[in-house]
Amino acid sequence: MKRYIIPILSLFLTACTGSREEPTRALLAASLNNPSGSTYQVRFFQSTTLQPGSTDTPRLVGSWNLDAPIITLLYRRSLGAGNDQLWVLTPSRLRRYNASNLTIDDVGTPQLDGFDEALNVDCSQGYLRPGQSNILLVCPPAPTTPPRPIEEYRAWIIPFTATALPTPINFLDAYLVRLSTPARFTLGPNDQLLYLTPSQFGQYDFLNPFIERPLSLSTSSPSDLIFVNGQALGLFDDNDAFTTDTTLAAWNLSATAEVGLSRDSSIAARSFARGAPPVFVLGTGLARFEGGFQLPRESETGLLLSRTRRYSTAAVGIDQFLYLADQDSPTLLVIDLTVNIASALTTAGVRSSSLGSFQERISSLAFIPVE
């Protein structure tokens, strides 16, 4: 338990004094794919060497070579007995690695932690979402027009201690087969299933009738869904490649509460940054969401955060930095979150670093605190 004390105390002191105390000892794991060279790696960088204000060259602590393209990473810190975990999804497998022995000086070689399962389905569009005791794996069908029916989705709710894939979610269940598509899923309170479609925002525990609110977004497609601070938050794509438009849906999971819709035409956000609040959305452009969208001023960041810049993934660290991956190059941007992103963020609060060669792309990021 004591390994949490320094990061938590550091955040508290920063909030009180406005200055940074002892830097959080952490790694940033970045998955990079180079299909033309058939190289797929998880690279581990010392996080402090990536941050604004640091004059150090980004320090690569080590790399893990894998045998297939990496779709996404998910890190889970053990809260008791057991190992810290790094889950790695490829188009055909889900693997869990032991992350307990990672340090800022050595990451060793990848050690499987009792879970290495073939999915027997194409999961190249897949994603992972953490719950309290389980991880959700979703393998949607390839995007088509019209969208594929819900029966063609594959998903599993997997205990963090599992040694094999459990029975998949039955999308022929009477309460699920009725869902419109395309659909996004995540885990909510007590690991209940949350779902978002163009016409439905709901919660289902597989035992009781669903709780659901209607939506009227038939021309849009849900692109991401998370549960944070007691709210389910979803993003919608307007399916127009020539416009920038973001719609965020917020619901407190009450059967009587309306779904709040927030729109902004300055960015085309399609996903959420992973990690603890604050909530950031990204795609073409970037914004913080707190009841509304807060966009960084382009003129003050030297166009580093241009609203036409595209991002593939992001992670929020407990060290109060936002780690952003460029979609079109192996470039990482790191933003200091102790300043106001909408009014006080300047060039000095943003750092850009290359994490690979021009042929490589960053597919996922994971912030990993270490001893």
C-alpha positions as CSV (number, residue, x, y, z in Angstrom):
1,M,0.0,0.0,0.0
2,K,2.9,2.4,0.7
3,R,3.7,2.6,-3.0
4,Y,0.6,4.9,-3.4
5,I,1.7,7.3,-0.7
6,I,4.2,9.3,-2.7
7,P,2.0,9.9,-5.8
8,I,-1.0,10.8,-3.7
9,L,0.9,13.1,-1.4
10,S,2.5,14.7,-4.5
11,L,-0.8,15.5,-6.0
12,F,-2.1,17.0,-2.7
13,L,1.0,19.2,-2.3
14,T,0.7,20.4,-5.8
15,A,-2.9,21.4,-5.3
16,C,-1.9,23.3,-2.1
17,T,1.2,25.0,-3.2
18,G,0.9,25.2,-7.0
19,S,4.4,23.7,-7.4
20,R,5.6,20.2,-8.1
21,E,7.2,18.1,-5.4
22,E,8.9,14.7,-5.8
23,P,8.4,13.5,-9.4
24,T,6.3,10.4,-9.7
25,R,8.5,7.3,-10.5
26,A,6.7,5.9,-13.5
27,L,7.1,4.4,-16.9
28,L,5.1,5.3,-20.0
29,A,4.4,2.1,-22.1
30,A,3.9,2.8,-25.8
31,S,2.9,0.2,-28.3
32,L,4.4,0.8,-31.7
33,N,3.5,-1.1,-34.9
34,N,5.5,-1.2,-38.2
35,P,3.6,-3.7,-40.4
36,S,5.9,-3.2,-43.4
37,G,8.8,-4.3,-41.2
38,S,6.7,-6.8,-39.2
39,T,8.0,-5.3,-36.0
40,Y,5.6,-4.8,-33.1
41,Q,7.0,-3.5,-29.7
42,V,5.9,-2.2,-26.4
43,R,8.5,0.4,-25.5
44,F,8.9,1.6,-21.9
45,F,10.1,5.2,-21.3
46,Q,11.0,6.9,-18.1
47,S,8.1,9.3,-17.8
48,T,9.9,12.3,-16.4
49,T,12.2,12.5,-19.4
50,L,9.2,13.0,-21.7
51,Q,7.7,16.0,-19.8
52,P,7.7,19.7,-20.5
53,G,10.5,21.4,-18.5
54,S,12.8,18.4,-18.8
55,T,16.0,18.9,-20.8
56,D,16.7,15.2,-20.9
57,T,16.5,13.1,-24.1
58,P,13.6,10.7,-23.8
59,R,15.0,7.7,-22.0
60,L,14.1,4.3,-23.3
61,V,14.3,1.8,-20.4
62,G,13.6,-1.3,-22.5
63,S,11.3,-2.9,-25.1
64,W,9.2,-6.0,-25.5
65,N,9.0,-7.6,-28.9
66,L,5.7,-9.2,-29.8
67,D,4.6,-11.4,-32.7
68,A,1.5,-9.5,-34.0
69,P,0.2,-5.9,-34.3
70,I,-0.7,-4.4,-31.0
71,I,-4.3,-3.1,-30.8
72,T,-4.3,-1.8,-27.3
73,L,-2.7,-1.9,-23.8
74,L,-4.4,-1.9,-20.4
75,Y,-2.4,-1.6,-17.2
76,R,-3.9,-2.6,-13.8
77,R,-2.2,-2.1,-10.5
78,S,-2.8,-4.9,-8.0
79,L,-4.7,-3.6,-4.9
80,G,-3.8,-6.6,-2.8
81,A,-2.4,-10.1,-3.3
82,G,-1.4,-10.8,-6.9
83,N,0.7,-9.2,-9.6
84,D,0.4,-5.8,-11.4
85,Q,-0.8,-6.6,-14.9
86,L,-0.3,-5.4,-18.4
87,W,-3.0,-6.7,-20.7
88,V,-2.1,-6.7,-24.5
89,L,-4.6,-7.2,-27.2
90,T,-3.7,-8.3,-30.7
91,P,-6.0,-9.0,-33.6
92,S,-6.3,-12.7,-32.6
93,R,-5.1,-13.0,-28.9
94,L,-5.4,-11.5,-25.5
95,R,-2.4,-11.8,-23.2
96,R,-1.8,-10.8,-19.6
97,Y,1.8,-10.0,-18.5
98,N,3.3,-9.7,-15.1
99,A,4.2,-6.0,-14.6
100,S,5.1,-6.2,-10.9
101,N,8.9,-6.2,-11.5
102,L,9.0,-3.2,-13.8
103,T,11.3,-0.4,-12.6
104,I,12.6,2.9,-14.1
105,D,15.9,1.1,-14.7
106,D,14.8,-2.3,-16.1
107,V,11.7,-3.9,-17.7
108,G,13.2,-7.3,-18.4
109,T,11.6,-9.6,-20.9
110,P,7.8,-10.2,-21.1
111,Q,6.6,-12.7,-18.6
112,L,3.1,-14.1,-19.2
113,D,0.9,-14.1,-16.1
114,G,-1.2,-17.2,-16.6
115,F,-3.4,-15.8,-19.4
116,D,-2.7,-16.2,-23.2
117,E,-5.9,-16.9,-25.1
118,A,-6.8,-17.2,-28.8
119,L,-10.0,-15.3,-29.5
120,N,-11.0,-17.2,-32.6
121,V,-12.5,-14.0,-34.1
122,D,-11.0,-11.0,-35.9
123,C,-10.5,-8.4,-33.1
124,S,-8.6,-5.8,-35.2
125,Q,-11.3,-3.3,-34.2
126,G,-11.3,-4.4,-30.5
127,Y,-10.9,-2.6,-27.3
128,L,-10.5,-3.2,-23.5
129,R,-12.2,-1.5,-20.6
130,P,-11.4,-2.0,-16.9
131,G,-14.0,-2.6,-14.2
132,Q,-13.7,-3.2,-10.5
133,S,-13.0,-7.0,-10.6
134,N,-13.1,-7.7,-14.4
135,I,-11.9,-6.5,-17.7
136,L,-14.2,-6.1,-20.7
137,L,-13.0,-7.2,-24.1
138,V,-15.1,-6.2,-27.1
139,C,-14.5,-7.4,-30.7
140,P,-16.9,-5.5,-32.9
141,P,-17.4,-6.5,-36.5
142,A,-15.8,-4.5,-39.3
143,P,-17.6,-1.2,-40.0
144,T,-20.1,-1.6,-42.8
145,T,-23.1,0.2,-44.3
146,P,-25.6,-0.7,-43.1
147,P,-24.0,-1.6,-39.7
148,R,-23.7,-5.3,-38.8
149,P,-26.3,-6.6,-36.4
150,I,-25.6,-6.9,-32.7
151,E,-25.4,-10.7,-33.0
152,E,-22.1,-10.3,-34.8
153,Y,-20.4,-8.6,-31.9
154,R,-18.2,-10.7,-29.6
155,A,-17.4,-9.7,-26.0
156,W,-16.2,-11.2,-22.8
157,I,-16.3,-10.0,-19.1
158,I,-13.1,-11.5,-17.8
159,P,-12.0,-11.7,-14.2
160,F,-8.7,-10.0,-13.5
161,T,-7.6,-13.4,-12.0
162,A,-8.8,-15.5,-14.9
163,T,-6.6,-18.2,-16.5
164,A,-8.9,-18.8,-19.5
165,L,-11.6,-17.0,-21.5
166,P,-15.0,-17.3,-19.8
167,T,-18.2,-17.8,-21.8
168,P,-18.8,-14.8,-24.1
169,I,-21.6,-12.4,-23.6
170,N,-24.8,-13.8,-25.3
171,F,-26.0,-11.1,-27.6
172,L,-29.1,-13.2,-28.4
173,D,-30.2,-12.5,-24.8
174,A,-33.6,-10.9,-25.0
175,Y,-32.4,-7.7,-23.4
176,L,-29.4,-7.4,-25.8
177,V,-30.6,-8.7,-29.1
178,R,-32.9,-5.6,-29.3
179,L,-29.9,-3.2,-29.4
180,S,-29.5,-1.1,-32.5
181,T,-26.0,-0.9,-34.0
182,P,-23.3,0.3,-34.2
183,A,-22.8,-0.1,-30.4
184,R,-20.1,0.6,-27.8
185,F,-19.7,-1.0,-24.4
186,T,-18.0,-0.5,-21.1
187,L,-18.3,-1.6,-17.4
188,G,-20.1,0.5,-14.9
189,P,-20.8,0.2,-11.2
190,N,-20.4,-3.4,-9.9
191,D,-19.1,-4.3,-13.4
192,Q,-22.5,-4.0,-14.9
193,L,-22.6,-3.7,-18.7
194,L,-23.2,-0.2,-20.1
195,Y,-24.1,0.2,-23.7
196,L,-24.4,3.1,-26.2
197,T,-26.1,3.0,-29.6
198,P,-27.6,5.8,-31.8
199,S,-31.0,5.2,-30.1
200,Q,-30.2,3.7,-26.7
201,F,-28.0,4.5,-23.6
202,G,-28.4,1.7,-21.1
203,Q,-27.2,-0.4,-18.2
204,Y,-27.7,-4.1,-17.8
205,D,-26.6,-6.6,-15.1
206,F,-27.8,-9.8,-16.9
207,L,-30.3,-10.6,-14.1
208,N,-32.7,-7.7,-14.0
209,P,-34.5,-5.7,-16.7
210,F,-32.3,-3.0,-18.2
211,I,-32.3,0.6,-17.2
212,E,-32.3,2.7,-20.4
213,R,-32.7,6.2,-21.8
214,P,-33.7,6.9,-25.4
215,L,-31.5,8.8,-27.9
216,S,-32.2,10.2,-31.3
217,L,-28.9,10.2,-33.1
218,S,-29.7,7.9,-36.0
219,T,-27.2,9.6,-38.3
220,S,-24.3,9.3,-35.9
221,S,-22.2,6.4,-34.6
222,P,-21.0,5.9,-31.0
223,S,-17.1,6.0,-31.1
224,D,-16.3,5.6,-27.3
225,L,-17.9,5.0,-23.9
226,I,-16.4,5.3,-20.4
227,F,-17.7,5.4,-16.8
228,V,-16.1,8.0,-14.6
229,N,-17.2,9.9,-11.4
230,G,-20.6,8.2,-11.4
231,Q,-21.4,9.1,-14.9
232,A,-21.4,7.3,-18.2
233,L,-19.9,9.4,-21.0
234,G,-20.2,8.6,-24.7
235,L,-18.9,10.2,-27.9
236,F,-20.5,10.2,-31.3
237,D,-19.1,10.4,-34.8
238,D,-21.2,12.4,-37.2
239,N,-20.0,10.2,-40.1
240,D,-19.1,13.2,-42.2
241,A,-15.4,13.1,-43.1
242,F,-15.5,16.7,-44.3
243,T,-16.7,18.4,-41.1
244,T,-15.5,18.8,-37.5
245,D,-18.2,18.1,-35.0
246,T,-18.2,16.4,-31.6
247,T,-21.3,15.2,-29.6
248,L,-20.7,14.1,-26.0
249,A,-23.6,12.3,-24.2
250,A,-23.6,12.2,-20.4
251,W,-25.9,10.1,-18.2
252,N,-25.9,9.5,-14.4
253,L,-27.5,6.1,-14.8
254,S,-30.8,7.2,-13.3
255,A,-33.9,5.7,-14.9
256,T,-35.5,9.1,-14.8
257,A,-32.6,11.4,-15.7
258,E,-32.3,12.8,-19.1
259,V,-29.1,12.3,-21.2
260,G,-27.2,15.6,-21.5
261,L,-25.8,16.3,-25.0
262,S,-22.9,18.7,-25.5
263,R,-21.8,19.7,-29.0
264,D,-18.8,21.5,-30.4
265,S,-18.0,22.2,-34.0
266,S,-14.3,23.2,-33.4
267,I,-13.0,19.6,-33.0
268,A,-13.9,16.1,-34.1
269,A,-13.3,14.1,-30.9
270,R,-13.8,10.4,-31.2
271,S,-12.2,8.9,-28.1
272,F,-11.4,9.6,-24.4
273,A,-8.0,9.7,-22.9
274,R,-7.4,6.7,-20.6
275,G,-6.8,7.1,-16.9
276,A,-8.1,9.1,-14.0
277,P,-10.0,12.4,-14.4
278,P,-9.9,15.1,-15.7
279,V,-11.7,13.9,-18.8
280,F,-10.1,14.6,-22.2
281,V,-11.5,13.9,-25.6
282,L,-9.4,13.6,-28.8
283,G,-9.5,12.8,-32.4
284,T,-9.0,15.7,-34.8
285,G,-8.2,18.2,-32.1
286,L,-8.2,18.0,-28.3
287,A,-10.4,19.3,-25.5
288,R,-10.9,18.9,-21.8
289,F,-14.5,18.2,-20.8
290,E,-16.0,19.5,-17.6
291,G,-19.6,20.3,-18.2
292,G,-18.5,21.8,-21.5
293,F,-15.5,21.7,-23.9
294,Q,-12.4,23.6,-23.0
295,L,-10.1,23.9,-26.0
296,P,-6.4,25.0,-25.9
297,R,-5.6,28.2,-27.6
298,E,-3.7,27.5,-30.8
299,S,-1.9,30.8,-30.9
300,E,-0.3,30.2,-27.5
301,T,0.9,26.7,-28.1
302,G,2.8,27.5,-31.2
303,L,0.4,25.4,-33.3
304,L,1.7,22.3,-31.4
305,L,-2.0,21.7,-30.5
306,S,-3.6,22.7,-33.8
307,R,-7.2,21.7,-34.0
308,T,-6.4,19.9,-37.3
309,R,-3.8,17.7,-35.6
310,R,-5.0,14.1,-35.3
311,Y,-4.4,11.9,-32.2
312,S,-4.7,8.1,-32.0
313,T,-4.6,7.6,-28.2
314,A,-3.9,9.3,-24.9
315,A,-3.3,8.6,-21.2
316,V,-3.7,10.7,-18.1
317,G,-1.0,10.0,-15.5
318,I,-1.4,10.4,-11.8
319,D,1.6,12.8,-12.2
320,Q,-0.7,15.4,-13.7
321,F,0.5,15.1,-17.2
322,L,-1.4,14.2,-20.3
323,Y,0.4,11.9,-22.8
324,L,-0.9,12.2,-26.4
325,A,0.1,10.1,-29.4
326,D,0.0,11.7,-32.8
327,Q,-1.9,9.6,-35.4
328,D,0.2,10.4,-38.4
329,S,3.7,9.9,-36.9
330,P,5.4,8.2,-33.9
331,T,5.3,11.5,-32.0
332,L,4.3,11.9,-28.4
333,L,3.1,15.2,-27.0
334,V,3.0,15.7,-23.2
335,I,0.9,18.5,-21.6
336,D,1.4,19.9,-18.1
337,L,-2.1,19.7,-16.5
338,T,-1.2,22.0,-13.5
339,V,-2.0,24.9,-15.9
340,N,-5.4,25.8,-17.3
341,I,-5.5,24.1,-20.8
342,A,-8.1,26.6,-22.0
343,S,-6.5,29.9,-21.0
344,A,-3.0,29.5,-19.5
345,L,-1.4,26.7,-21.6
346,T,1.6,28.0,-23.6
347,T,4.4,26.4,-25.6
348,A,6.3,25.9,-22.3
349,G,3.6,23.6,-21.1
350,V,3.8,21.2,-24.1
351,R,6.7,18.9,-25.2
352,S,7.0,16.9,-28.4
353,S,9.2,13.8,-28.7
354,S,9.7,11.1,-31.3
355,L,9.3,7.6,-30.0
356,G,10.2,5.7,-33.1
357,S,11.0,5.8,-36.9
358,F,8.8,7.4,-39.5
359,Q,7.2,4.1,-40.5
360,E,6.0,3.3,-37.0
361,R,2.8,4.4,-35.4
362,I,1.8,4.5,-31.7
363,S,-1.4,2.4,-31.1
364,S,-1.8,2.7,-27.4
365,L,-0.3,4.2,-24.2
366,A,-0.3,3.1,-20.6
367,F,1.0,5.0,-17.6
368,I,2.7,2.7,-15.1
369,P,3.7,3.9,-11.6
370,V,6.7,1.9,-10.2
371,E,8.5,1.6,-6.9
